[in-house]
Amino acid sequence: MNTQLSRSLGLSDAVIIGLGSMIGAGIFAALAPAAAEAGSWLFLGLALAALVAYCNATASAQLAAQYPTSGGTYAYARAQVSPWLGLVAGWGYVIGKTASTAAMALTFAAYAAPAGWQQPLAVAALIALTVVNSLGISRTAAMTRVIVIAVLAILTVFLVVIAAGGQFSLSSLWAPEAVGAAGAVGGPGAVGGAGDSGVPNGFDLLGVLQAAGILFFAFAGYARIATLGEEVKDPQRTIPRAIILALGITTTVYAVVAVAVMGVLGPVGLAQSQVPLADAVGSSAWAQALVRVGAALACLGALLGLVAGIGRTFFAMARDSRHFQFFAQVSRFGTPARAEFLVCAVAIVLVLLGDIRTAIGFSSFGVLIYYSITNITAFTQTAERRRYPRALQVLGVILCVVLAFTVSLEAVIVGAILFAVIGAVVLLLQRRG
């Protein structure tokens, strides 16, 4: 039985997979719910999310250089700290990212299909991209490269349309009463209060933290690079460089697009929009169509990376367990196809049961728990293995825990219950031997 993956990815491949996993999630899915929580202070939430992502990325890069294997923090914590902590991290990743997969499939369908056809299209996309992933990681990287180039080109056109349209206003970036292109008006209120729209008119610390937690959902794609540790050439050098490059490019793209959208729609218009980038280009039919194509492609790129990353994490967990060996086999194409199709099946169930905003909150909770363990694990590395100061890991743990437990009450409750149930099942299986 073959249980080893082959090394076929270079630096550019790894960066592209990271970009494909991140670009799309935040731009097309997370900006609106984040604006609903933070209002004009959305950019502070974005900066905080980027800071958390940087702390986590440096910890992931440092660990991936020492442990170039599949599984990400599950494998790192298992080897560095304890098998129990590794299991908590692994399940946090699988739970959170499976919810991300459902959210991305639903976002793709929202841009690509009319109401009534969105859930069937989301299910079809999940199945199709899982098949692509199962045929080989090189095919995943090649398809993701095409998608990322197309999306960046479309976003460039989007920014040109915004600049030439005359609707952009710097005052809309911070004025709570700004009238957005959608026609929404924020009402007056005290600092931290909200108008009739429900969007905060001033600084609201809890709202900023919740926005940061939502936007962090968009940055977590760099983990896909770490989970490919067993398939990257020269992983000790390639993975750390790819993670930092992908995160830096994505942060720049997010900031520029967020400024453009907020400058046209205003905080209220952005918060109330279901398709904010399409709304920002106004009534131009060709520009709206182009944005929708870009959104659909970006979400497909994110789905490719998500299915690949989750499948490999579950594959690594199954390989270390006597009870899940069925999912620890590598197909003739060199992929953990059984694990990937299991992820696909669970994501389909979530698509049929949930909605985008709930899935984003739930995903953020699980992934922030995962990264708090990443930082704890990196903190324990010896001096010769360290690439970054321990202070970054301390800051990373604190911020991950704070954001995880403020993202939404529903996400915290459901996430805690799922962790408890899965933990009980794992312990029961271990006792039975």
N, C-alpha and C positions, 0 to 999 in steps of 0.2 A: 504493500500500500504506500503510495507516494504522499508524503506530508510536508515536502519542502517546495518553496516557491523559487523562481529563477530571477537573477539580477539582469534587468534589461533596460532600466530607466537611467537617463543622464540628468544633469542639472536642469536643463531647459524643460525636460519632460516633467520633473518634479515641481518646478515653479508653475508650469502650465496647469497641472492637476490642482495645485493649491489655489491658483487664480480662478479656475473654473468652479471650485468648491465655494469660494467666497463671493466673487463678483456675481451679483444676481440676488443672493439671499437678502442682503441689506438694502440695496438700491430699490428693488422691486417689491419687497415684502415687509421690511421692518421700519422704514421711515415714517409711514403714516401712524402706526400704533405708538411709536416712540414720541412723535409730535403730540399725540393726544395726551400723553402723560406729562411731558415737559414743556409744551408750548414753545415760546421763543428761546427757551434754554436748551433746546434740542442739541445744539452744538457742544454744550458742556457735557451732555450725556454721551455724545459721540466721542469726545476727547477722553472721557473716563473709560468708555468701552475700549478705545484704542490702547489706553494705558494698561488696562487689565490684559488685553490681548498680547501686548508686548511682553509683560511679565511672564505670561504663560508660554509665549513663543520661545523666549530665551531658555526657560526651564525645559521645554520639550526638545529644543535643539541640543541642549547640553546632555540630556538623557539619551536621545537618539544616537548621539555620537558614541556613547559608551555601550549601548545595547541596540545594535543594528538588526533588529528582528521585527516581525509583524506583531501587532497587538497594542502599540502605543503605550500609554501609561499603565495599562493592565500588565504588560510584560515588564515594564520598568519597576513598578512598585512591588511586583511579585519577586523580582530578583534582588532589589535593593533594600526593601523594608520587610514585607511579609506577604505570603500568599493571600491572606485575608484582605489586606488593604488593596492588593491587586484586583481581587474579585469585585470589591466595592467600586473601584475605578472602572473596571470593565463593564459592569452592569450600568453604571452611570452614563458611560459613553453610548452603549447600545440602546438604552432607554431614550436618552436625550436625542441622539442622532436619528433614531427611527422616527421620532416625532418631527424632526427637521425634514426628513424625507417626505413625510406626508404633507408638511407645510409647503415644501417646494413643488410637489406635484399639484397641489391645489392652486398655488400661485401661477404656475404655468397654465393651468386650465382656465383661470380667471382672465388671463390676457388673451388666450388663444381660442376660447369657445364661448358661445352664448349661454345664458342661464338654462339649466336643464340638461346640458351636455357636458358640464364641467367635471362632475364626478366620473362618468365613464371615460372621458379623455384622460383624466389624472391616472386612473387605473391602467389604461392602455400604455401611457408613458412609462409608468413604473415597470411594467412587464417588458416593454421593448428595450429599455435601457439596462435592465438586469441581464437580458439576453446578450446585449453588446458587451457588458462587463465580463460575462462568463466566457466569452470567446477569446479573452486575453488582455492583459494589462496594457500591452503596446497599442492595441486597438482603442482602448479607453483613452490613452494619452493622445493618440492621433486625432480622435474625434473631439476631445476636449480642446485641443489646440485650435482646430477650425472654429469651434464655437466661441472661444475667448477672443480670437482675432475679429470675428464678425460682431460680437457684442461691443468691443471697444470701438470699432469703427462706427457703429450705430450710436453709441453714446457721444462720440465726437460730433456727429451730425446733430444730435439732440442739443448739445451745448451751442453749436452754431445757430440753430433755429432760435434758441432762447436769446442769444446775444442780438440777433437781428430783428427779433419780434417786438422789441420796445416795451414789453410787459414787466421786465425785471426791474426791481426797485430795492436798493440797499436798505431802505427804511423797513421793508417787510421782514427783514431778518430778525429784528428785535422788537418791533412795535406790536404789542398784544392786540391793539384795535385794528390792525391792518386788514384790509379787505382783500381776500384772495381771489384768484381768477375764477374759482368756483362760485363766487358770490357770497361766501360766508363772512360774517362780521363778528369779531370778538368783542364782547361787551366789556365795559369798564369794571374794575374791581380792585380790591386791595392786594398788596403783595402776597402771593401764594394763593389767592382766590381764583375763581373761574367765572367766566361770563355764562350766557345762556348756552353756549356751545359745549360747556363742560371742559374746555381747554384752559389750563392755568394762564392767568393774565400776568403773573409775576413769578418770582423765584419760589419754587416748591421743592425742597430737598428730596422728599420721598418720590416726587414725580421725576426728578432728574435721575435718581438711583434706579427707578423702574425703567426709564428710557434707556439708561446705560445697559441694564440687564437685557432688554429687548434687542438693542443694537449689537450687543456682544454675540448674539445669535448669528449675526452677519459675518463676524470675524473668525469664527471657530473653524473655518475650512483648512487652516494650516495644519490642523491635526491629521488631516488626510495624508499629508506628506510623511509625518512620523509613522503612521500605521503602515506605510509602504516600505518600511526599513529593510525588509527581506528581499525587495525587488529593485533596489536602487544600487547603481554602481558606486563604489567608493563611498559608502554611506557616512563614514566619519566626517568627511568633508562636505559631501553633497547635501545631506539633510539639513544641517545648521544653516548653510548658505541659502538653500531653497526656501526655508521657512521665513527667514528675515526678509529676503527679496520679495516673496509673495505678499507678506504682510505690509511691507512698505508701499508697494504698488497699489494694493487694495485700499489702504488708508487714504492715499492721495486721491484716488478715483471717488471714493465715498464722499470725501470732504467737498470736492468740486461739484459733484452732482447734487449733494444736499443743499449747498448754497444756491445753486441754480433753481432748484425746485422751490425752496422756501422763499426765494426772492420773487418768484412769480405768484405762488399760491398764498403766501403768508402762513403763519402757524395754524390758524383755524382751517383754512382751505386745505392744507396738507393733511391735517388730522382727520378731516371728514372725507378725504378722497379714497376710493377703492383702487384706483389706478393712477397714482399721483404723477408719474412721468408723462403719461398720455394726456392728463389734464393740463400739465404745465405747458405743453406745446400749443394749446389753444384749439381753434377750430380747423386747423389745417389737416385735411383728410390724409394726405400722403405722410405727413409727419406723425400723426397718430398711428397710422398703420405701421410705419417703420419702428416706432417705439414698442408697439405690441409685439412685433416680430423679435425685436431685441430682448424684450422681457421673456418671451417664450424660450428663446435660445439660451439666455442666461440661466434660467431655471433648469433647463435640460442639462447644461454643463454642471450645475450644482448637484443635480440628481446623480449624474455619472460618478462624481467624486464621493458623494455620500454613500451610495450603494457599495462602492469599492472599499471605502474605509470601514464601514460597519461590518461588512462581510468578513474582512480580514481580522478585525478585532474578535468577532465571535469565533472565527476559525482558530485563532490562537488560544482562546479560552477552551474551545472544544478539544483541541490537541492536548491540552494539559489535564483533561478530565477523562476518567474512565466511563462516564455516563453519557457523553455526547460525541463519541468517536465517529458516528455517522456523518457529522458536520465537519470533521477534521480531515477529510479527504480532498486531494487536489485533482482536478479534472485533467483530461488529456491536453487541454489548452493552457495548463499551468495556473489555474485560478481556483479559489475556494467556492465553486459554483453552488454547492448545496447550502452553504452558509448564506450566500448572496440571495438565493431564492427564498430562504426562510425570512430574511429581512424584508424582501419584497412582499411576501404574504402578510406579514404583520403591518407593514405600511399601508397596504390596501385596506385592511380593516380600519385603521385610523382615518384614512381618507373617507371611508363610508360613514364614519361615526362623528368626526370632528369638524372644526373650522380652522382657518389660517391663524387667527390671533391666539386662540387657545393652544394650538400646536406650538407656536413660537414661544409662549411663556413656559410651557411644559418642557420644551427642548432646552431652553436656557437654564432652567433649574438643574436638570440632569447633567448638562455639560459643565456648568460652573462647579458642581460637586466633583466632577471628574478632574477639572483643572486645579482645584484646591489640593487634590491628592498629587497631581503632577508637581506642584510647587513644594509640597512637603517632601516628596521623594527626591527632588533635585537638591533640596536643602541638606540632605544627608550625604551627598556625594563628597568624596575626599578632595583635598586641595588639587591633586594632580589631574583630576577629572573635571575640574571647574573651569568654565569659560566666562561666567558672569558672577557678580557679587551676590552673596547670600541675601543682602537687603532686598533685592528684586523678588526673591522667592517669598520673603516675609510679607512684603507688600502685596504680592500676588495672592497669597492665602487669605489675607484680611479682606481684600476687595472681592475675591470670589465668593467668600461666605456671606459678606454683606449683600452683594447683588443677588445671590441665590435666594436669600430669604426675604428679599423685598420685591422680586420681579412680579409675583402675584400670589395671593393667598391660595387660590385654587391650585396653582401649579405646585406650591409647597406641600399642600395636603395630599394631593394625588401622588406626587413624587415620593413623599415619605412612605405612603402606604405601599407603593410598588416596590421600593427598596426593602421594606420589611417583609413583604410576601416572598420576593425572590431570595432574600437572605435565609428565610425559614426553609424554603425548598432546597437550597444548596446545602444547608446544614443537615437536613434530613437525608439527602442522598449520600453525603459524606459519612454519616453515621452508619448507613446501611452497607457502606463499603462498595 
